[in-house]
Amino acid sequence: MTTKKLFLFLLLCSVTLWYACEKDPTEPTPIDPEPTSSWELVQQKIFQPNCVTCHSAGSTFAKQSDLVLTADIGYEQLINRTPKNEAAAADGLVLVNTEGVAGLPWSFLWEKINAPDQAHFYDDHPEYGSIMPLGLPALTNGELEYIRRWITEGAPKEGFVVDESVLENTDRYEPPTEAFQALNPPISGYQFHLQPFEVVPNFERELFYYEPLNNAEDIYISKVEMNMRQGTHHFILYTYPPNYPTPQPQVIRDVRNPNGTYNYDVLQQMNDQIFVFGTQIPFTDYDFPEGVALRVPANSGFDLNSHYVNRGSNSFDGEIYVNVHTVPRSQVTHVAENLFLSYENFVLPPQKQTTIESNYTFNDKRYVFQLWSHAHKHLTEFKIYIKGGERDGELVYYTNDWEHPPLLQINPPLELEAGQGLRGEATYNNTTDNSLRFGLLSEDEMMIIFGAYYTD
């Protein structure tokens, strides 16, 4: 053998030996590129490129989390399995709960990947670890929505329960570079800034701040963004009926005086307000469905309603930015209407768990595309069911989080025929020695269904 041939032979052996040593023996084998079920789509198109590198058998991360997401055992590793995280296990979570809509907030997987709700994750559950995938960008909005729908459909292993087109939304949540920052103003629309205001210790400060729109014509809202400093309980945009004597513009009106007594002039104005949009999540970026927009009549204004709770011993500042994005009427196929369904006639006995039910029937056909609930600190769970028709009793919304209830986007919309409606069911645990009723403080209680819909 010539020197040249010997060199090439040794080089080939070296490369072969290097590859054999360096190749991870646990690396998953290629899988069928055509998924045959929603689960296989989740595994192949979401987990494989984003999660499997760390969550493969034998890897440090897999050992640390006791979770392998390769195609051969990924499903069995997730379904109704207790997480290794002790805090999540103590809270009653499983990796993926199969109870449908009610199973989503009990699924540790969803807690770990839901990056847009990371304020809730890190503020309420700091012991749960880090948002996943670790060290990589958050999953796209389409990937998150696909997994969310798969879980709410019971997380089946067989069959398609979510359309693959959901993955076409490639937008991705980008965490703010600072804990709180100003929003960039909308290209078309309005920006409001509720400048810093003090929230003193052991006090709940709720206030209103009226901003006239100076709109000579109707406007159509297609998107709302809100960014709020920590400590917020809620933020809501209200408006008023036509020709209503609106409050003095750009002046803070407190619901309660410094001594805790109510400002009855402000309470009177609250009776006439019309709900526009609201949230309990510190950062909200909400797009109405394509072609759907909320109409605000000409010569209107927004009453900005902020509620902050300070249980600490030091004062802090509240502050809020709001962007309202608008589109021309020509781009609107459906004009949205708001749901504001408030049940106030209840009493919660002391030292007792109580479930309250509320029922609402609609006299027209409605396409409901948004739902969220509102209650206070004694709530343990809030459920919303379809009322009437063939789907009577079907659970369509569930939360066990009174502070940050999810703002549920329903796509395709929930179709409710005339004569159908919604039924709310809220369970409270009154651990105090006093009966509780409807009230504005977080120590009181509420039972409200918010949402949005359009008609034919």
NORBELQUI-V816091 format. One record per pair of residues at least 6 apart in sequence whose C-alpha atoms are under 8 Angstrom apart, sorted by the first residue. I is the first residue (numbers start at 1). J is the second residue. D is the distance in Angstrom with one decimal. If there is no record, write none. Layout:
i: <I I>
j: <J J>
d: <D D>
This chain:
i: <26 26 26 27 28 28 28 31 31 33 35 35 36 36 36 37 37 37 37 37 38 38 38 38 38 38 38 38 39 39 39 39 39 39 39 40 42 42 43 43 43 43 44 46 47 48 50 50 50 51 51 52 52 52 54 54 54 55 55 55 55 55 55 56 56 56 56 57 57 62 65 65 65 66 66 67 67 68 68 69 69 75 78 78 79 79 79 79 79 79 80 80 80 80 80 81 81 81 82 82 82 82 83 83 83 83 83 85 87 87 88 88 88 92 93 93 93 94 94 94 95 95 95 96 96 96 96 96 96 96 96 96 97 97 97 97 97 97 97 98 98 98 98 98 98 99 99 100 100 100 100 100 101 101 101 101 101 101 101 101 102 102 102 102 102 103 103 103 104 104 104 104 105 105 105 105 110 111 111 112 112 112 112 113 113 113 113 113 113 114 114 115 115 115 115 115 116 116 117 118 119 119 119 120 120 121 132 133 137 138 138 138 139 139 140 140 140 140 140 141 141 141 141 141 141 142 142 142 142 142 142 143 143 143 145 145 146 146 146 146 149 150 150 150 153 179 180 180 180 181 182 182 183 183 183 183 185 185 186 186 186 187 188 188 188 189 189 189 189 190 190 190 191 191 191 191 192 192 192 192 193 193 193 193 194 194 194 194 195 195 195 196 196 196 196 197 197 197 198 198 198 198 199 199 199 199 199 199 199 199 200 200 200 200 201 201 201 201 201 201 202 202 202 202 202 203 203 203 204 204 204 204 204 205 205 205 205 205 205 206 206 206 206 206 206 206 207 207 207 207 207 207 207 208 208 208 208 208 208 208 208 209 209 209 209 209 209 209 209 210 210 210 210 210 210 210 210 210 210 211 211 211 211 211 211 212 212 212 212 212 213 213 213 213 214 214 214 215 215 215 216 216 217 217 217 218 218 218 218 218 219 219 219 219 219 219 219 219 220 220 220 220 220 220 220 220 220 221 221 221 221 221 221 221 221 222 222 222 222 222 222 222 222 222 222 223 223 223 223 223 223 223 224 224 224 224 224 224 224 224 225 225 225 225 225 225 225 226 226 226 226 226 226 226 226 227 227 227 227 227 227 228 228 228 228 228 228 229 229 229 229 229 230 230 231 231 231 231 232 232 232 232 232 232 232 233 233 233 233 233 233 234 234 234 234 234 234 234 235 235 235 235 235 235 235 236 236 236 236 236 236 236 236 237 237 237 237 237 237 237 237 238 238 238 238 238 238 238 238 238 239 239 239 239 239 239 239 239 240 240 240 240 240 240 240 241 241 241 242 253 254 254 255 255 255 255 255 256 256 257 275 275 276 279 280 280 280 281 281 289 291 291 291 291 292 292 292 292 292 293 293 293 293 293 294 294 294 295 295 308 310 334 334 335 336 336 336 336 337 337 337 338 338 338 338 339 339 339 339 339 340 340 340 340 341 341 341 341 342 342 342 342 343 343 343 343 344 344 344 344 345 345 346 346 346 347 347 347 347 348 348 348 348 348 348 349 349 349 349 350 350 350 350 350 350 350 351 351 351 351 351 352 352 352 353 353 353 353 354 354 354 354 355 355 355 355 356 356 356 357 357 357 357 358 358 358 359 359 359 359 359 360 360 360 360 361 361 361 361 361 362 362 362 362 362 363 363 363 364 364 364 364 365 365 365 365 365 365 366 366 366 366 366 366 366 366 366 367 367 367 367 367 367 367 368 368 368 368 368 368 368 368 368 369 369 369 369 369 369 369 369 369 370 370 370 370 370 370 370 371 371 371 371 371 371 371 371 371 372 372 372 372 372 372 372 372 373 373 373 373 373 373 373 374 374 374 374 374 374 374 375 375 375 375 375 376 376 376 376 376 376 376 377 377 377 377 377 378 378 378 378 378 378 379 379 379 379 379 379 379 380 380 380 380 380 380 380 381 381 381 381 381 381 381 381 382 382 382 382 382 382 382 382 383 383 383 383 383 383 383 383 384 384 384 384 384 384 384 384 385 385 385 385 385 385 385 385 385 386 386 386 386 386 386 386 386 386 387 387 387 387 387 388 388 388 389 389 397 399 399 424 426 430 436 436 437 437 437 438 438 438 438 439 439 440>
j: <56 57 58 56 56 70 71 44 71 44 41 44 158 159 160 157 158 159 160 161 150 156 157 158 159 160 161 162 75 150 155 156 157 158 160 157 146 147 69 70 71 74 71 143 69 70 133 136 139 69 133 68 69 70 60 61 62 61 62 67 68 69 70 62 68 69 70 63 68 68 83 84 85 83 84 77 78 74 77 75 77 157 95 96 94 95 96 97 98 155 94 95 96 97 98 94 95 96 89 93 94 95 89 93 94 95 108 128 127 128 94 108 128 106 106 107 108 106 107 108 107 108 109 103 104 106 107 108 109 110 151 155 103 104 106 107 151 154 155 151 152 153 154 155 156 152 154 151 152 153 154 155 151 152 153 154 395 396 397 398 152 395 397 398 399 151 152 154 110 148 151 152 111 398 399 400 148 121 131 128 130 131 132 131 132 133 138 139 144 131 144 131 132 138 139 173 173 175 281 131 281 282 283 281 404 128 138 139 172 172 173 174 172 173 169 170 171 172 173 167 169 170 171 172 173 166 167 168 169 170 171 166 167 169 166 167 162 164 166 167 162 156 161 162 161 229 227 228 229 227 227 321 227 321 322 323 191 323 323 324 325 325 325 326 327 323 324 325 326 323 324 325 321 322 323 324 211 321 322 323 319 320 321 322 209 319 320 321 318 319 320 317 318 319 320 317 318 319 315 316 317 318 205 308 309 310 315 316 317 318 310 314 315 316 310 311 312 313 314 315 309 310 311 312 313 309 310 311 307 308 309 310 441 254 255 256 307 308 309 254 255 256 305 306 307 308 252 253 254 255 305 306 307 252 253 254 255 303 304 305 306 249 250 251 252 253 303 304 305 247 248 249 250 251 252 301 302 303 304 249 250 301 302 303 304 249 299 300 301 302 299 300 301 302 299 300 301 298 299 300 298 299 297 298 299 295 296 297 298 299 295 296 297 298 326 327 328 329 293 294 295 296 326 327 328 329 332 293 294 295 296 324 325 326 327 287 288 289 292 293 294 324 325 326 327 285 286 287 288 324 325 326 284 285 286 287 322 323 324 325 283 284 285 286 322 323 324 282 283 284 285 320 321 322 323 282 283 284 320 321 322 282 283 318 319 320 321 282 317 318 319 320 282 318 308 309 310 318 280 282 306 307 308 309 318 280 306 307 308 309 403 278 279 280 281 306 307 308 278 279 280 304 305 306 307 275 276 277 278 279 304 305 306 275 276 277 278 302 303 304 305 273 274 275 276 277 302 303 304 305 273 274 275 276 300 301 302 303 246 272 273 274 300 301 302 272 273 274 300 266 263 266 262 263 264 266 267 262 263 263 338 340 338 407 403 404 405 404 405 369 331 332 333 334 332 333 334 335 336 327 332 334 335 336 335 336 337 335 336 318 316 454 455 454 452 453 454 455 452 453 454 450 451 452 453 449 450 451 452 453 448 449 450 451 360 448 449 450 446 447 448 449 358 446 447 448 437 438 446 447 437 438 356 437 438 435 436 437 438 354 428 430 435 436 437 430 434 435 436 430 431 432 433 434 435 436 429 430 431 432 433 429 430 431 427 428 429 430 427 428 429 430 425 426 427 428 425 426 427 423 424 425 426 423 424 425 387 421 422 423 424 387 421 422 423 387 419 420 421 422 417 418 419 420 421 418 419 420 417 418 419 455 415 416 417 418 455 456 414 415 416 417 418 453 454 455 456 413 414 415 416 453 454 455 410 413 414 415 416 451 452 453 454 409 410 411 412 413 414 451 452 453 407 408 409 410 451 452 453 397 407 408 409 410 449 450 451 452 397 405 406 407 408 449 450 451 382 405 406 447 448 449 450 402 405 446 447 448 449 450 402 445 446 447 448 402 403 442 443 444 445 446 402 403 442 443 445 428 429 430 431 443 445 400 401 402 426 427 428 429 400 401 402 426 427 428 429 398 399 400 401 402 426 427 428 397 398 399 400 424 425 426 427 395 396 397 398 399 424 425 426 395 396 397 398 422 423 424 425 392 393 394 395 396 397 422 423 424 392 393 394 395 396 420 421 422 423 393 420 421 422 423 419 420 421 417 420 408 405 406 449 447 436 444 445 444 445 446 444 445 446 447 445 446 446>
d: <6.8 6.1 6.9 7.2 7.7 6.6 7.8 7.7 7.8 7.4 5.2 7.3 7.8 7.1 7.6 7.0 5.4 4.6 4.7 7.9 7.0 7.8 7.4 7.3 6.3 4.7 6.1 6.4 7.9 7.7 7.4 6.9 5.4 7.0 7.9 7.8 7.8 7.0 7.6 7.6 6.5 7.7 7.8 6.6 7.0 7.4 6.6 7.9 7.9 7.2 6.4 7.5 5.7 6.0 7.6 5.6 6.5 6.1 4.7 6.2 4.7 5.5 7.3 6.0 5.2 6.4 6.1 7.8 5.9 5.7 7.8 6.0 7.4 7.9 6.4 6.3 7.8 5.9 6.5 7.5 7.2 7.4 5.2 5.5 7.7 6.4 5.0 6.5 7.2 7.9 5.3 6.2 5.5 5.3 6.9 5.2 5.5 7.1 6.1 6.9 4.6 6.2 5.8 7.3 5.8 5.7 7.3 6.7 6.4 6.5 7.8 7.0 6.5 7.1 4.8 5.7 5.8 6.4 5.4 5.8 5.2 4.6 5.2 7.7 7.8 7.6 4.6 6.5 6.1 7.8 7.2 7.6 4.9 6.7 6.2 5.2 7.3 7.6 7.7 6.7 7.8 8.0 4.4 5.7 7.9 7.5 5.6 6.2 4.1 5.1 4.3 7.5 7.5 4.3 7.0 7.7 6.7 6.4 6.3 6.3 7.4 7.8 7.4 5.3 7.4 7.3 6.8 7.8 7.0 7.3 6.3 6.2 7.4 8.0 6.7 7.1 7.3 6.9 7.9 8.0 7.0 5.0 5.6 5.7 5.1 7.0 7.5 7.3 7.6 7.4 7.0 6.5 7.9 6.2 7.8 6.8 5.9 8.0 7.6 7.3 7.8 7.0 8.0 7.8 6.7 7.8 7.1 7.6 8.0 6.6 6.4 7.7 6.6 7.9 7.1 5.3 5.6 4.5 7.1 7.9 6.0 6.2 5.6 5.5 7.2 5.4 4.2 6.2 4.5 6.0 7.5 7.6 5.6 7.9 7.0 7.9 6.7 7.9 6.2 6.8 6.6 7.5 6.6 6.4 6.8 7.9 7.3 7.1 6.0 7.6 7.6 6.4 7.3 6.4 7.6 7.5 5.8 6.5 6.4 7.2 5.9 7.6 5.8 5.7 7.2 7.4 5.5 4.5 4.9 5.9 5.2 6.6 7.2 5.6 4.5 6.3 8.0 5.8 5.1 6.5 7.7 5.8 4.6 6.4 7.8 5.7 5.0 6.4 7.9 5.4 6.8 5.6 5.4 4.6 7.9 5.3 5.3 6.6 6.7 5.9 4.6 6.3 6.2 7.1 7.6 6.6 5.6 5.5 5.8 6.7 6.8 6.9 4.4 6.8 5.5 6.2 5.5 5.0 5.3 5.3 7.9 5.4 4.7 6.1 6.8 6.3 5.5 6.9 7.1 5.7 4.4 6.1 7.2 7.3 7.6 7.1 5.7 5.3 6.5 6.0 5.6 7.1 7.2 5.6 4.1 6.3 6.5 5.4 4.2 5.5 5.8 5.5 6.6 5.8 5.1 6.4 7.6 6.1 5.3 4.6 6.6 7.1 5.7 5.7 5.0 6.4 5.5 5.0 6.7 6.5 6.9 4.9 5.4 6.9 8.0 7.0 5.8 4.3 6.1 5.6 5.9 5.5 5.3 6.2 7.5 6.8 7.9 6.3 4.0 6.3 6.9 5.8 4.8 7.2 5.8 6.9 7.5 5.3 5.1 6.7 5.3 5.7 6.9 4.4 7.2 6.6 5.6 4.4 4.4 7.9 5.8 5.3 6.6 7.1 6.7 7.6 7.7 7.8 5.5 5.3 4.6 6.3 5.3 5.7 6.8 6.7 7.9 5.1 4.9 6.4 7.7 6.6 5.7 4.5 6.5 6.2 5.3 8.0 6.8 4.7 6.7 7.9 5.9 5.6 6.4 7.5 5.6 4.4 5.8 6.2 5.0 7.1 7.6 6.1 5.3 6.7 7.3 5.7 4.9 6.2 7.6 5.4 4.5 6.3 5.7 5.0 6.7 7.4 5.6 5.1 6.7 7.1 5.7 4.6 6.4 5.9 4.6 6.6 5.7 5.3 6.7 5.0 6.4 7.4 5.8 4.5 6.6 6.9 7.7 5.7 5.5 6.6 6.7 7.5 5.7 5.9 6.8 7.4 7.4 6.9 7.5 6.0 4.4 6.4 7.5 6.0 7.8 5.4 5.3 6.4 6.8 7.3 5.9 4.4 7.5 6.1 5.4 7.3 5.6 5.7 6.5 7.4 5.6 4.7 6.5 7.5 7.5 5.8 4.0 6.6 6.2 5.1 6.7 6.5 5.4 5.2 6.1 6.0 5.8 5.1 6.2 5.9 5.3 4.7 5.2 7.3 5.5 5.0 6.6 7.4 5.8 5.1 6.6 6.8 7.0 5.9 4.9 5.8 7.3 6.6 5.1 5.6 7.4 7.5 7.9 7.5 7.5 7.2 7.6 7.0 7.0 7.4 5.9 5.4 7.9 6.0 6.9 4.4 5.4 6.4 7.2 7.0 6.9 7.4 6.7 5.3 6.9 5.5 7.7 7.9 6.2 4.8 4.8 6.2 5.7 6.0 4.8 5.8 6.2 7.9 6.2 6.7 5.3 5.5 5.7 4.6 6.6 6.4 7.0 7.1 7.9 6.3 7.6 6.1 6.5 5.5 4.7 8.0 5.6 5.4 5.8 7.5 5.8 4.3 6.4 7.2 5.2 4.6 5.4 7.4 7.1 6.1 4.9 6.8 7.8 5.5 5.0 6.4 7.9 6.0 4.3 6.4 6.5 7.6 5.6 6.3 7.7 5.5 6.9 6.9 7.9 7.3 7.5 6.1 7.1 6.6 5.8 5.1 7.9 6.4 7.7 6.7 5.4 4.9 6.4 6.9 7.1 4.7 6.7 5.6 6.4 5.6 5.0 5.0 5.0 7.4 7.5 5.3 4.7 5.9 6.3 6.0 5.5 6.8 7.0 5.6 4.3 6.2 5.6 5.4 6.5 7.9 6.8 5.5 4.1 6.3 5.7 5.3 6.3 7.1 5.6 4.6 6.6 5.7 5.0 6.6 7.7 7.6 6.1 4.5 6.4 7.8 5.4 5.4 6.2 7.5 5.9 5.5 4.2 6.7 7.9 5.7 5.6 5.9 5.4 4.8 5.6 7.8 6.5 4.2 7.2 7.7 7.3 5.6 4.3 4.7 6.1 7.3 7.9 5.9 5.2 6.5 7.6 6.2 5.8 5.0 7.6 5.3 5.4 4.7 6.4 5.1 5.3 6.1 7.2 5.2 4.9 6.5 7.6 7.4 5.9 4.1 6.7 5.8 4.6 6.4 7.4 4.6 6.4 7.5 6.0 5.6 7.1 5.5 4.8 5.8 4.8 5.0 6.9 7.4 6.2 5.2 6.9 7.8 7.1 5.7 4.2 6.8 7.7 6.6 6.2 5.1 6.1 6.1 5.3 6.1 7.1 6.4 8.0 7.6 5.8 4.8 5.9 7.0 7.3 6.8 6.1 5.1 6.5 7.5 5.9 6.1 4.6 5.3 6.7 5.8 7.4 5.1 6.9 6.8 5.2 6.2 6.2 7.4 6.0 6.6 7.5 5.2 5.3 5.9 7.9 7.8 7.2 7.5 7.9 6.1 7.1 5.9 4.3 6.4 5.5 7.4 7.6 7.8 5.7 5.4 6.6 7.2 5.6 4.2 7.2 7.9 5.9 5.5 7.4 7.9 5.7 5.4 6.4 7.4 5.9 4.4 6.5 7.1 7.8 5.6 4.6 6.8 5.9 5.1 6.2 6.0 5.8 5.0 6.6 6.7 5.6 4.6 6.3 7.5 5.5 5.3 4.4 5.5 7.1 5.7 5.1 6.4 5.3 5.4 5.4 6.6 7.0 7.5 6.1 4.8 6.2 6.1 5.6 4.8 4.9 5.7 7.2 4.8 6.6 8.0 6.3 7.7 6.1 7.2 7.5 7.2 7.5 6.0 6.7 6.2 5.9 7.8 6.1 4.9 5.2 7.9 5.7 6.5 7.8>
